[in-house]
Amino acid sequence: MTDPKTTFKPEELLGNLRSHSFLSNYQLDVFSFRNGGSSPETGWKLCHSLLPAGLCARICQPAVEQALKSVVTSGQPAVFRCPIGLLNFAVPLNSSAAPLCCVIGGGVRERSLDLLKLETIARTEDINPMEILDRLQKLPAVSEVELLRVAQKVHSLIPSFQKEEHHVIYVEKTTEQLNAIVQVAADIDSAVTDEEVVALLSETIGILFDVPIIVVALPEEGDHSFSLRKTWGDTFFDQASLSTEKLRRVIPNYATDMTVIQSEDVEELLPGGVADMLTCIPLTSANELFGMVFVFDRDLPTRDLLITQIITGRVAAKLRQLRQKAEYGRETSISDKLMDVISSLALTEGQAELVRQVLEMGADLVNATSGSLMRVDDRGENLQIEAAIGMNLNLARSLNLKVGKGIAGRVALNGTPLLVNDIEKTNLGQGVNRPRFKTKSFISIPLKFKEQILGVLNLADKKNQGLFTEADLELLTTYVNHAAAMIVRTLSLERAEMLEKLSLTDPLTELYNRRFLEKRIEEELNRSIRQGLSLTVMMIDLDHFKQYNDYNGHIAGDKALKKTAKILRTSVRDMDMVTRYGGEEFCIILPSTIKREAIFVAERIRRGIESESFAGEEELPLGRLTASIGLAAFPEDGDTATALIHAADIALYQAKADGRNRITFSTPPREKEEPHEQEATKSA
């Protein structure tokens, strides 16, 4: 049996220690001997980012190694000093898990500082002594006796962490953090400003993961730069903004990927910022970047990163909501007439109707009696009339115009609006006014969304033979900007609806997905009720699949899911419906089938998965990848889709509890006992 003292991980041990309030002022790490020297396991620096990395290693490393040797030899905790005035403690780890050596804590200073020694080091190393002194004075001050008591208390706690129950503590801490996230999420949802949201984000990450410094960057208008908010801890740089160009140069994938950069890149990104490492987390929602979170000097383990991504995802969604609200507020500050028109457009459904309304309402805004709305085709080569006033629409749609040709074509090409008072007095090559127009004045405005030209709005023949004015152009430009956004939004919604209709299968396994299942099971259940037929629901879950993924990676896990899907398809009738319910869980609907008949199908599936060869399955507790199966049937186990799936799921839980790799029937409701710990049973 493995010695329980060898099973702990540095981040788990540190996480447990940091949960104790008496250590809240201390920086902690697990140090080890490697290649004749010592190094931290999670990236902490002894001098607490007071000195440049190279200088810290040269000045402070000997003190660390001497302390390590002392505590390893004596087996007792000890206190030692950093040359610049920091106090630290070292506590041995009584573990056979070489090369782990001991816990070191620091980030505090002596009550009285040796200014002469500090000045000597500063002069020798050519650094600013006042800057270091200022940073030192901001650290908590303790005495050597107080620090030794802390070290002895840590020493007494470590044995309990080196037993198996520390894993329970670790899980409990994760649960506490998730519960905290849930509570904070409610506050985020009720926040009304970016500042409130950012403060909640920083406070949550800072407290939950003991982060020393957090900076949040929010995009400024124009998307050319980010404003920097020093939201947690004490930062040492005066930079107020960060250019998008610099961010892209240092972190090419800043908008999509979480990235960790080291001290040299930190200095380039945030001049004057002192950090050994910087974790850069994008705040994205709906594939749009709403900011960046910079976490200083904390190497977050995978678990903490996942929890962090939960809160950053919620924050990004809230920032997106606030931005949309702000944009809406700006829009509603336009004139009453424009606001009424836009409100009417917002109620329009469908692209064709929206295009017609955009033209007609635009004409109404400036009292035009004729005009057209032209759309650029998908290739960006031609303009086609999609709505018209003052001419037959079918005839208008037969007229195509090359982008770059004619007045509207030029407007589409260069994206600049055009106001003409007299077409015959311009050098646009139009010549005399065309007979169908009553006046010589017109406006032609590009429909633009960001940098994309969607089309051109052309308006002519103002009522009472009047001329279009600059005020008309300004009003229409504002209106068209909103209209273009609505057209894009409508197109996106229509495309999304089309994709939703097509998204009935799981892309990995090519099985039907849960959405399709929820629709079809209702149909099959209604048919069974009408015709007095039986219906069996089968829930299948791969045993220990999370461990399989952990051992072999997600690529192997995906291959295993595909193999399982193939086994399921070949084990049932054409009339049966096989779906991927979620993760490693599958659901099969067997119409006109009672449980006694379904057991043969379930056993065929169970044996098929058990006998199939899966790469790396020998590492699993059962020595192979297997499946547990739960069966429930209509009418005895339920008369609704929800009840049947729930009953099959409970049967699946029981199969898990009974040892896995087996089939379990649902017990009719009157025979059931109250289930306990179901989620815990299924979790493997």
C-alpha positions as CSV (number, residue, x, y, z in Angstrom):
1,M,0.0,0.0,0.0
2,T,1.2,3.5,-0.8
3,D,2.5,5.5,2.1
4,P,-0.2,8.2,2.6
5,K,2.5,10.7,3.3
6,T,3.7,10.5,-0.3
7,T,0.3,11.2,-1.9
8,F,-0.1,14.9,-1.2
9,K,0.5,17.5,-3.9
10,P,2.2,20.9,-3.1
11,E,-0.8,23.0,-4.2
12,E,-3.1,20.9,-2.0
13,L,-0.9,21.2,1.0
14,L,-0.5,25.0,0.4
15,G,-4.2,25.3,-0.1
16,N,-5.0,23.7,3.2
17,L,-2.4,25.8,5.0
18,R,-3.7,29.1,3.5
19,S,-7.2,28.2,4.8
20,H,-5.9,29.0,8.3
21,S,-6.4,32.6,9.3
22,F,-3.2,32.8,11.3
23,L,-1.3,32.4,8.0
24,S,-3.2,35.1,6.1
25,N,-0.3,37.6,6.1
26,Y,2.3,35.0,4.9
27,Q,3.5,34.0,1.4
28,L,3.9,30.2,1.4
29,D,5.5,27.7,-0.9
30,V,6.9,24.2,-0.9
31,F,10.7,24.1,-1.6
32,S,12.7,21.2,-2.8
33,F,16.3,20.2,-3.5
34,R,17.0,19.7,-7.2
35,N,20.3,19.5,-9.0
36,G,22.2,20.6,-5.9
37,G,20.0,23.6,-5.2
38,S,16.6,24.5,-4.0
39,S,13.6,25.7,-5.9
40,P,9.9,26.6,-5.2
41,E,7.2,24.3,-6.4
42,T,4.6,26.9,-7.2
43,G,6.6,30.0,-8.3
44,W,6.9,32.1,-5.1
45,K,10.0,34.3,-4.7
46,L,11.7,34.7,-1.4
47,C,12.1,38.5,-1.5
48,H,8.4,38.9,-2.3
49,S,9.1,40.7,-5.6
50,L,11.2,43.4,-3.9
51,L,14.3,42.7,-6.0
52,P,14.9,41.8,-9.6
53,A,14.8,38.0,-10.2
54,G,18.5,37.5,-10.9
55,L,19.5,39.6,-7.9
56,C,17.1,37.8,-5.6
57,A,18.5,34.4,-6.7
58,R,22.1,35.5,-6.0
59,I,21.5,37.2,-2.7
60,C,18.6,35.2,-1.2
61,Q,19.2,31.7,-2.4
62,P,22.1,30.9,0.0
63,A,19.8,31.8,2.9
64,V,17.1,29.5,1.6
65,E,19.5,26.6,1.1
66,Q,21.1,27.0,4.5
67,A,17.7,27.1,6.2
68,L,16.6,24.0,4.2
69,K,19.7,22.0,5.3
70,S,19.2,23.1,8.9
71,V,15.6,22.0,9.2
72,V,16.2,18.8,7.2
73,T,19.0,17.9,9.6
74,S,17.2,18.8,12.8
75,G,13.7,17.8,11.7
76,Q,12.4,21.0,13.5
77,P,11.1,24.3,12.2
78,A,13.4,27.3,12.1
79,V,13.3,31.0,11.4
80,F,15.8,32.7,9.1
81,R,16.5,36.1,7.6
82,C,16.7,37.4,4.1
83,P,19.7,39.8,3.6
84,I,17.4,42.7,2.8
85,G,15.4,42.4,6.1
86,L,12.6,39.9,5.5
87,L,11.8,37.2,8.1
88,N,11.0,33.7,6.9
89,F,10.3,30.3,8.4
90,A,11.1,26.8,7.2
91,V,9.1,23.7,8.3
92,P,10.3,20.2,7.4
93,L,8.0,17.8,5.5
94,N,8.2,14.4,7.0
95,S,7.5,12.7,3.7
96,S,9.2,10.0,1.7
97,A,8.1,11.9,-1.5
98,A,11.5,13.1,-2.5
99,P,12.5,15.7,-3.7
100,L,10.0,17.6,-1.5
101,C,11.8,19.2,1.4
102,C,9.9,21.7,3.4
103,V,7.4,24.5,3.6
104,I,8.8,28.0,3.6
105,G,6.8,31.0,4.6
106,G,7.6,34.7,4.3
107,G,6.4,38.0,3.0
108,V,6.9,39.7,6.4
109,R,9.6,41.9,7.9
110,E,11.4,42.5,11.1
111,R,10.0,45.2,13.3
112,S,13.2,47.2,13.0
113,L,15.1,47.3,9.7
114,D,18.8,47.4,9.3
115,L,19.0,50.5,7.2
116,L,22.8,50.5,6.9
117,K,22.8,47.0,5.5
118,L,20.0,47.8,3.2
119,E,21.8,50.9,1.9
120,T,25.0,48.9,1.4
121,I,23.3,46.2,-0.7
122,A,21.5,48.9,-2.7
123,R,24.8,50.7,-3.5
124,T,26.6,47.5,-4.3
125,E,23.8,46.3,-6.6
126,D,23.0,49.7,-8.1
127,I,19.4,49.8,-7.0
128,N,17.2,52.4,-5.4
129,P,17.3,51.9,-1.6
130,M,14.3,54.2,-0.9
131,E,12.1,52.3,-3.3
132,I,13.0,49.0,-1.5
133,L,12.5,50.6,1.9
134,D,9.1,51.9,0.9
135,R,8.0,48.4,-0.2
136,L,9.4,46.8,2.9
137,Q,7.5,49.2,5.2
138,K,4.2,48.1,3.6
139,L,4.8,44.5,4.6
140,P,3.5,43.1,7.9
141,A,6.0,43.4,10.8
142,V,6.6,40.5,13.2
143,S,9.2,39.5,15.8
144,E,11.4,36.4,15.5
145,V,9.7,34.8,18.5
146,E,6.2,35.4,16.9
147,L,7.4,33.9,13.7
148,L,8.8,30.8,15.4
149,R,5.4,30.2,17.1
150,V,3.8,30.4,13.6
151,A,6.3,27.9,12.3
152,Q,5.7,25.5,15.2
153,K,2.0,25.7,14.6
154,V,2.5,24.9,10.9
155,H,4.7,22.0,11.9
156,S,2.0,20.6,14.1
157,L,-0.6,20.9,11.3
158,I,1.4,19.2,8.6
159,P,1.0,15.6,9.8
160,S,-2.8,15.8,9.5
161,F,-2.4,17.1,5.9
162,Q,-0.1,14.2,5.0
163,K,-2.8,11.7,5.7
164,E,-5.6,10.7,3.4
165,E,-8.1,13.0,5.1
166,H,-6.4,16.1,3.6
167,H,-8.0,15.1,0.3
168,V,-11.4,15.5,2.0
169,I,-10.3,18.9,3.3
170,Y,-9.2,19.8,-0.2
171,V,-12.6,18.8,-1.7
172,E,-14.3,20.7,1.1
173,K,-12.3,23.8,0.3
174,T,-13.3,23.4,-3.4
175,T,-16.9,23.2,-2.4
176,E,-16.6,26.2,-0.2
177,Q,-15.0,28.2,-3.1
178,L,-17.8,27.1,-5.5
179,N,-20.4,28.1,-2.9
180,A,-18.7,31.5,-2.6
181,I,-18.7,31.9,-6.4
182,V,-22.5,31.2,-6.4
183,Q,-23.0,33.9,-3.7
184,V,-20.8,36.4,-5.5
185,A,-22.5,35.6,-8.8
186,A,-25.7,37.0,-7.4
187,D,-23.9,40.3,-6.5
188,I,-22.4,40.5,-9.9
189,D,-25.8,40.1,-11.6
190,S,-27.1,42.9,-9.5
191,A,-24.2,45.3,-10.1
192,V,-25.0,48.4,-12.1
193,T,-21.5,49.6,-13.1
194,D,-18.3,48.2,-14.5
195,E,-16.5,49.4,-11.4
196,E,-18.7,47.3,-9.1
197,V,-18.2,44.2,-11.3
198,V,-14.5,44.6,-11.5
199,A,-14.2,45.1,-7.7
200,L,-16.2,42.0,-7.0
201,L,-14.1,40.0,-9.5
202,S,-10.8,41.1,-8.0
203,E,-12.0,40.6,-4.4
204,T,-13.2,37.1,-5.1
205,I,-10.0,36.0,-6.9
206,G,-7.8,37.7,-4.4
207,I,-9.4,36.2,-1.3
208,L,-10.2,32.7,-2.7
209,F,-6.7,32.1,-4.1
210,D,-4.6,34.3,-2.0
211,V,-3.5,36.5,-4.9
212,P,-1.2,39.4,-4.0
213,I,-1.9,41.7,-6.9
214,I,-4.7,41.9,-9.5
215,V,-5.0,44.4,-12.3
216,V,-8.0,44.5,-14.6
217,A,-7.8,46.0,-18.1
218,L,-11.0,47.3,-19.8
219,P,-11.2,48.3,-23.4
220,E,-11.5,52.0,-24.2
221,E,-13.6,53.5,-26.9
222,G,-12.2,52.7,-30.3
223,D,-10.7,49.4,-29.3
224,H,-7.1,50.8,-29.6
225,S,-6.2,50.6,-25.9
226,F,-7.2,49.3,-22.5
227,S,-7.6,51.3,-19.3
228,L,-5.8,49.7,-16.4
229,R,-7.6,49.4,-13.0
230,K,-5.4,48.6,-10.0
231,T,-8.1,46.6,-8.3
232,W,-6.4,44.4,-5.7
233,G,-3.1,44.7,-3.7
234,D,-0.4,47.2,-4.1
235,T,1.0,47.6,-7.7
236,F,4.3,49.4,-8.4
237,F,3.6,50.9,-11.9
238,D,2.0,54.2,-12.9
239,Q,0.8,53.2,-16.3
240,A,-2.9,54.1,-16.8
241,S,-3.5,52.5,-20.1
242,L,-2.2,49.6,-22.3
243,S,-2.2,49.7,-26.1
244,T,-3.9,46.9,-28.0
245,E,-0.8,46.8,-30.2
246,K,1.6,46.2,-27.3
247,L,-0.8,43.6,-25.8
248,R,-0.9,41.7,-29.1
249,R,2.9,41.9,-29.4
250,V,3.6,40.4,-26.0
251,I,0.6,38.0,-25.9
252,P,-0.5,37.2,-29.5
253,N,-3.5,35.2,-28.4
254,Y,-4.6,37.5,-25.6
255,A,-8.2,37.7,-26.7
256,T,-8.8,33.9,-26.7
257,D,-6.4,32.1,-24.5
258,M,-5.3,32.2,-20.8
259,T,-1.6,32.9,-20.9
260,V,1.2,33.0,-18.4
261,I,4.2,35.3,-19.0
262,Q,7.5,35.7,-17.1
263,S,9.2,38.7,-15.6
264,E,10.8,40.0,-18.8
265,D,7.5,40.1,-20.6
266,V,5.8,41.6,-17.6
267,E,8.3,44.5,-17.7
268,E,7.6,45.0,-21.4
269,L,3.8,44.8,-20.9
270,L,3.6,46.9,-17.8
271,P,6.8,49.1,-17.4
272,G,7.6,49.4,-13.8
273,G,5.6,46.4,-12.8
274,V,7.5,43.9,-10.7
275,A,6.5,40.3,-10.9
276,D,8.1,36.9,-11.5
277,M,5.0,35.8,-13.5
278,L,1.7,37.2,-14.7
279,T,-1.4,35.1,-15.5
280,C,-3.4,36.8,-18.2
281,I,-7.1,35.8,-18.4
282,P,-9.4,37.2,-21.1
283,L,-12.9,38.2,-20.2
284,T,-14.8,37.0,-23.2
285,S,-18.5,36.5,-23.8
286,A,-20.2,35.5,-27.1
287,N,-16.7,35.5,-28.7
288,E,-16.2,39.1,-27.8
289,L,-13.4,40.5,-25.5
290,F,-14.6,42.7,-22.7
291,G,-11.4,43.0,-20.7
292,M,-8.3,41.2,-19.3
293,V,-7.5,40.1,-15.8
294,F,-3.8,40.1,-14.8
295,V,-3.0,37.9,-11.8
296,F,0.5,38.7,-10.3
297,D,2.8,36.1,-8.9
298,R,0.4,33.3,-8.3
299,D,0.8,30.0,-10.2
300,L,-2.8,28.9,-10.1
301,P,-3.3,25.1,-10.3
302,T,-5.7,23.6,-12.7
303,R,-8.6,23.4,-10.2
304,D,-8.2,27.1,-9.2
305,L,-8.0,28.1,-12.9
306,L,-11.2,26.3,-13.6
307,I,-12.9,28.0,-10.7
308,T,-11.5,31.3,-11.8
309,Q,-12.8,30.8,-15.3
310,I,-16.3,30.3,-13.9
311,I,-16.2,33.7,-12.2
312,T,-14.5,35.5,-15.2
313,G,-17.1,34.0,-17.5
314,R,-19.9,35.4,-15.3
315,V,-18.1,38.8,-15.1
316,A,-17.6,38.9,-18.9
317,A,-21.3,38.2,-19.5
318,K,-22.2,41.0,-17.0
319,L,-19.8,43.4,-18.7
320,R,-21.3,42.5,-22.0
321,Q,-24.8,43.2,-20.6
322,L,-23.7,46.5,-19.1
323,R,-22.1,47.6,-22.4
324,Q,-25.3,46.7,-24.3
325,K,-27.2,48.7,-21.7
326,A,-24.9,51.7,-22.1
327,E,-25.1,51.5,-25.9
328,Y,-28.9,51.4,-25.7
329,G,-28.8,54.4,-23.3
330,R,-26.8,56.4,-25.9
331,E,-29.2,55.4,-28.6
332,T,-32.2,56.5,-26.7
333,S,-30.8,60.0,-26.2
334,I,-31.3,60.7,-29.9
335,S,-34.3,62.9,-31.0
336,D,-37.8,61.7,-30.2
337,K,-38.6,61.0,-33.8
338,L,-35.5,58.9,-34.3
339,M,-36.2,57.0,-31.1
340,D,-39.7,56.2,-32.2
341,V,-38.4,55.0,-35.6
342,I,-35.7,52.8,-34.1
343,S,-38.3,51.4,-31.6
344,S,-40.5,50.4,-34.5
345,L,-37.6,48.8,-36.3
346,A,-36.8,46.8,-33.2
347,L,-40.2,45.2,-33.4
348,T,-39.7,44.1,-37.0
349,E,-39.3,40.4,-37.5
350,G,-37.5,38.9,-40.5
351,Q,-34.8,40.2,-42.7
352,A,-37.0,41.1,-45.7
353,E,-39.5,43.0,-43.6
354,L,-36.7,44.8,-41.7
355,V,-35.0,46.0,-45.0
356,R,-38.3,47.4,-46.2
357,Q,-38.9,49.1,-42.9
358,V,-35.4,50.6,-42.9
359,L,-36.0,52.2,-46.3
360,E,-39.5,53.5,-45.5
361,M,-38.7,54.8,-42.1
362,G,-35.5,56.4,-43.3
363,A,-37.5,58.1,-46.1
364,D,-40.1,59.3,-43.5
365,L,-37.3,60.8,-41.3
366,V,-36.2,63.2,-44.1
367,N,-39.5,63.5,-46.0
368,A,-38.2,61.6,-49.1
369,T,-40.7,60.2,-51.5
370,S,-38.5,57.8,-53.5
371,G,-35.5,55.7,-52.9
372,S,-34.0,52.3,-52.6
373,L,-32.0,50.1,-50.3
374,M,-29.3,48.1,-52.0
375,R,-27.4,45.2,-50.4
376,V,-23.9,44.0,-51.3
377,D,-23.9,40.4,-52.3
378,D,-21.9,37.7,-50.5
379,R,-18.9,38.1,-52.8
380,G,-18.8,41.8,-52.3
381,E,-18.9,42.5,-56.1
382,N,-22.5,43.6,-56.8
383,L,-25.3,45.7,-55.4
384,Q,-28.9,44.5,-55.6
385,I,-32.0,46.4,-54.8
386,E,-33.9,44.7,-52.0
387,A,-36.5,47.4,-51.2
388,A,-37.8,50.4,-53.3
389,I,-40.1,53.4,-53.0
390,G,-41.4,55.1,-56.2
391,M,-40.6,52.2,-58.6
392,N,-41.8,48.6,-59.2
393,L,-39.9,46.3,-56.8
394,N,-39.7,43.4,-59.2
395,L,-38.2,45.6,-61.9
396,A,-35.9,47.1,-59.4
397,R,-34.6,43.7,-58.3
398,S,-33.6,42.9,-61.8
399,L,-31.2,45.8,-61.9
400,N,-27.7,45.0,-60.6
401,L,-24.9,47.5,-60.1
402,K,-21.2,46.7,-59.8
403,V,-19.5,47.9,-56.6
404,G,-17.4,50.9,-57.6
405,K,-19.7,51.8,-60.5
406,G,-22.2,54.6,-60.5
407,I,-23.0,56.8,-57.5
408,A,-24.3,54.1,-55.2
409,G,-21.4,51.8,-56.3
410,R,-18.8,54.4,-55.3
411,V,-20.5,55.0,-52.0
412,A,-20.4,51.2,-51.3
413,L,-16.7,51.1,-52.4
414,N,-15.4,54.0,-50.3
415,G,-17.9,53.9,-47.4
416,T,-18.4,57.6,-47.4
417,P,-22.0,59.2,-47.5
418,L,-22.8,61.6,-50.3
419,L,-25.2,64.6,-50.2
420,V,-26.0,66.2,-53.6
421,N,-28.1,69.3,-54.0
422,D,-28.0,69.3,-57.8
423,I,-26.9,66.2,-59.7
424,E,-26.4,68.2,-62.9
425,K,-23.9,70.5,-61.3
426,T,-21.6,67.8,-60.0
427,N,-18.7,65.9,-61.6
428,L,-20.1,62.5,-60.7
429,G,-20.6,61.6,-64.4
430,Q,-24.4,61.3,-64.0
431,G,-25.2,64.0,-66.6
432,V,-28.8,65.2,-66.7
433,N,-31.3,64.2,-64.1
434,R,-33.1,60.9,-64.8
435,P,-36.8,61.3,-65.7
436,R,-38.1,59.2,-62.9
437,F,-36.8,61.6,-60.3
438,K,-38.7,64.8,-59.6
439,T,-35.8,66.8,-58.1
440,K,-32.1,67.0,-58.5
441,S,-31.2,66.5,-54.8
442,F,-30.5,63.1,-53.2
443,I,-28.7,61.4,-50.4
444,S,-26.7,58.2,-50.7
445,I,-25.5,56.6,-47.4
446,P,-23.5,53.4,-46.8
447,L,-25.0,50.9,-44.4
448,K,-21.9,50.0,-42.3
449,F,-21.5,47.7,-39.4
450,K,-18.0,48.3,-37.9
451,E,-15.9,48.1,-41.1
452,Q,-18.2,46.0,-43.1
453,I,-20.2,47.6,-45.9
454,L,-23.7,45.9,-46.0
455,G,-25.3,48.1,-48.6
456,V,-26.4,51.6,-49.6
457,L,-29.5,53.6,-48.7
458,N,-30.5,56.0,-51.5
459,L,-33.2,58.7,-51.0
460,A,-34.5,61.3,-53.4
461,D,-37.4,63.6,-54.2
462,K,-38.0,65.4,-50.9
463,K,-41.5,66.6,-50.4
464,N,-42.3,70.1,-51.5
465,Q,-39.4,69.9,-54.0
466,G,-37.0,70.8,-51.2
467,L,-33.2,70.1,-50.9
468,F,-31.6,67.6,-48.5
469,T,-29.5,69.3,-45.9
470,E,-26.5,68.5,-43.7
471,A,-29.0,68.1,-40.8
472,D,-30.8,65.4,-42.9
473,L,-27.4,63.7,-43.6
474,E,-26.5,63.8,-39.9
475,L,-29.8,62.4,-38.8
476,L,-29.8,59.7,-41.5
477,T,-26.2,58.7,-40.7
478,T,-27.1,58.1,-37.0
479,Y,-30.3,56.2,-38.1
480,V,-28.4,54.1,-40.7
481,N,-25.8,53.1,-38.1
482,H,-28.5,51.7,-35.9
483,A,-30.3,50.2,-38.8
484,A,-27.2,48.4,-40.0
485,A,-26.7,46.9,-36.6
486,M,-30.3,45.7,-36.6
487,I,-29.8,44.1,-40.0
488,V,-26.7,42.3,-38.8
489,R,-28.4,41.2,-35.6
490,T,-31.4,40.0,-37.6
491,L,-29.1,38.1,-40.0
492,S,-27.3,36.6,-37.0
493,L,-30.6,35.5,-35.4
494,E,-31.9,34.0,-38.6
495,R,-28.6,32.1,-39.1
496,A,-28.7,31.0,-35.5
497,E,-32.2,29.7,-35.9
498,M,-31.1,27.8,-39.0
499,L,-28.1,26.3,-37.2
500,E,-30.4,25.4,-34.2
501,K,-32.6,23.4,-36.6
502,L,-29.5,21.6,-37.9
503,S,-27.9,21.0,-34.5
504,L,-29.7,17.9,-33.6
505,T,-26.6,15.6,-33.5
506,D,-23.6,15.5,-31.3
507,P,-20.5,16.4,-33.4
508,L,-18.1,14.0,-31.6
509,T,-20.2,10.8,-31.6
510,E,-22.6,11.6,-34.4
511,L,-25.4,10.4,-32.2
512,Y,-28.6,12.4,-31.6
513,N,-28.1,15.0,-28.9
514,R,-30.0,15.8,-25.7
515,R,-32.1,18.4,-27.4
516,F,-33.4,15.9,-29.9
517,L,-34.0,13.4,-27.2
518,E,-36.2,15.7,-25.2
519,K,-38.3,16.3,-28.2
520,R,-38.6,12.7,-29.4
521,I,-39.2,11.1,-26.0
522,E,-42.3,13.2,-25.6
523,E,-43.5,12.1,-29.0
524,E,-42.8,8.4,-28.3
525,L,-44.4,8.6,-24.8
526,N,-47.5,10.2,-26.2
527,R,-47.7,7.4,-28.9
528,S,-47.3,4.7,-26.2
529,I,-50.0,6.3,-24.1
530,R,-52.4,6.5,-27.0
531,Q,-51.7,2.9,-28.2
532,G,-51.3,1.3,-24.8
533,L,-47.7,0.3,-25.6
534,S,-44.7,-0.1,-23.3
535,L,-41.6,2.1,-23.5
536,T,-38.2,1.5,-21.9
537,V,-35.6,4.2,-21.2
538,M,-32.0,3.0,-20.8
539,M,-29.3,5.3,-19.2
540,I,-25.7,4.2,-19.8
541,D,-22.7,5.7,-18.1
542,L,-19.0,4.8,-18.6
543,D,-17.4,3.8,-15.3
544,H,-14.4,5.8,-14.0
545,F,-14.4,7.8,-17.2
546,K,-13.0,10.9,-15.5
547,Q,-10.0,8.8,-14.3
548,Y,-9.7,7.4,-17.8
549,N,-9.5,11.0,-19.2
550,D,-7.0,12.0,-16.5
551,Y,-4.7,9.0,-17.3
552,N,-4.9,9.0,-21.0
553,G,-5.9,12.5,-22.1
554,H,-9.0,13.9,-23.8
555,I,-8.0,12.6,-27.2
556,A,-8.1,9.1,-26.0
557,G,-11.3,9.9,-24.1
558,D,-12.9,11.2,-27.3
559,K,-11.9,8.0,-29.1
560,A,-13.4,5.9,-26.3
561,L,-16.7,7.8,-26.6
562,K,-16.8,7.3,-30.4
563,K,-16.2,3.5,-29.9
564,T,-18.9,3.4,-27.3
565,A,-21.3,5.2,-29.7
566,K,-20.6,2.6,-32.4
567,I,-21.3,-0.2,-29.9
568,L,-24.6,1.3,-28.9
569,R,-25.7,1.9,-32.5
570,T,-25.0,-1.7,-33.5
571,S,-26.6,-3.2,-30.4
572,V,-30.1,-1.8,-31.0
573,R,-32.9,-1.9,-33.6
574,D,-33.4,0.7,-36.3
575,M,-36.5,2.0,-34.5
576,D,-34.6,2.6,-31.2
577,M,-33.2,6.0,-30.5
578,V,-29.6,6.3,-29.3
579,T,-28.5,9.7,-27.9
580,R,-25.5,11.2,-26.1
581,Y,-27.1,12.6,-23.0
582,G,-24.0,14.5,-21.8
583,G,-20.3,13.8,-21.1
584,E,-19.9,10.0,-20.8
585,E,-23.6,9.4,-20.3
586,F,-25.9,8.0,-23.0
587,C,-29.6,7.5,-23.3
588,I,-31.5,5.0,-25.4
589,I,-35.3,5.0,-26.0
590,L,-36.7,1.6,-26.8
591,P,-40.3,1.9,-28.1
592,S,-42.8,-1.0,-27.6
593,T,-40.3,-2.7,-25.2
594,I,-40.8,-3.9,-21.7
595,K,-38.0,-4.1,-19.1
596,R,-37.6,-7.9,-19.4
597,E,-37.0,-7.5,-23.1
598,A,-34.7,-4.5,-22.7
599,I,-32.4,-6.5,-20.4
600,F,-31.1,-8.5,-23.4
601,V,-30.3,-5.3,-25.3
602,A,-28.6,-3.8,-22.1
603,E,-26.6,-6.9,-21.6
604,R,-25.4,-6.9,-25.2
605,I,-24.3,-3.3,-24.7
606,R,-22.6,-4.0,-21.4
607,R,-20.7,-7.0,-22.8
608,G,-19.8,-5.1,-25.9
609,I,-18.2,-2.3,-24.0
610,E,-16.5,-4.6,-21.5
611,S,-15.0,-6.7,-24.3
612,E,-13.9,-3.8,-26.4
613,S,-10.3,-2.8,-26.3
614,F,-9.7,0.8,-25.1
615,A,-6.2,2.3,-25.0
616,G,-4.9,2.7,-21.5
617,E,-7.9,1.1,-19.8
618,E,-5.7,-1.2,-17.7
619,E,-5.0,1.8,-15.4
620,L,-8.7,1.9,-14.3
621,P,-9.9,0.3,-11.0
622,L,-11.7,-2.5,-12.8
623,G,-8.8,-3.1,-15.2
624,R,-10.9,-2.2,-18.2
625,L,-13.4,0.4,-19.3
626,T,-16.9,-0.7,-18.4
627,A,-20.4,0.7,-18.3
628,S,-23.2,0.8,-15.7
629,I,-26.8,0.7,-17.0
630,G,-30.1,1.8,-15.5
631,L,-33.5,0.8,-16.9
632,A,-36.9,2.3,-16.4
633,A,-40.2,1.6,-18.3
634,F,-43.5,3.2,-18.9
635,P,-46.0,2.8,-17.3
636,E,-44.7,1.2,-14.1
637,D,-41.8,3.6,-13.4
638,G,-43.4,6.9,-14.6
639,D,-45.8,8.4,-17.0
640,T,-43.8,11.5,-18.0
641,A,-40.6,11.9,-19.9
642,T,-39.0,13.6,-16.9
643,A,-40.1,10.8,-14.5
644,L,-38.8,8.0,-16.8
645,I,-35.4,9.6,-17.3
646,H,-35.2,10.3,-13.6
647,A,-36.1,6.7,-12.7
648,A,-33.6,5.3,-15.2
649,D,-31.0,7.7,-13.7
650,I,-31.7,6.5,-10.2
651,A,-31.3,2.9,-11.4
652,L,-28.0,3.9,-12.9
653,Y,-26.9,5.4,-9.6
654,Q,-27.7,2.1,-7.9
655,A,-25.7,0.1,-10.5
656,K,-22.8,2.4,-9.7
657,A,-23.3,1.9,-5.9
658,D,-23.5,-1.9,-6.4
659,G,-20.0,-2.0,-7.9
660,R,-20.4,-0.8,-11.5
661,N,-20.3,-2.8,-14.7
662,R,-23.8,-4.0,-14.2
663,I,-27.5,-3.5,-15.1
664,T,-30.1,-2.3,-12.6
665,F,-33.9,-2.0,-13.0
666,S,-35.8,0.9,-11.7
667,T,-38.0,0.0,-8.7
668,P,-41.6,1.1,-9.0
669,P,-42.3,4.3,-6.9
670,R,-44.2,2.5,-4.2
671,E,-41.2,0.1,-3.6
672,K,-38.5,2.8,-3.6
673,E,-36.6,3.9,-0.6
674,E,-35.5,7.5,-0.3
675,P,-32.2,7.8,-2.2
676,H,-29.1,9.1,-0.4
677,E,-25.8,10.5,-1.7
678,Q,-26.9,9.9,-5.3
679,E,-24.6,12.5,-6.8
680,A,-21.6,11.2,-4.8
681,T,-22.4,7.7,-6.1
682,K,-22.5,8.7,-9.7
683,S,-19.5,11.0,-9.6
684,A,-17.0,8.3,-10.7
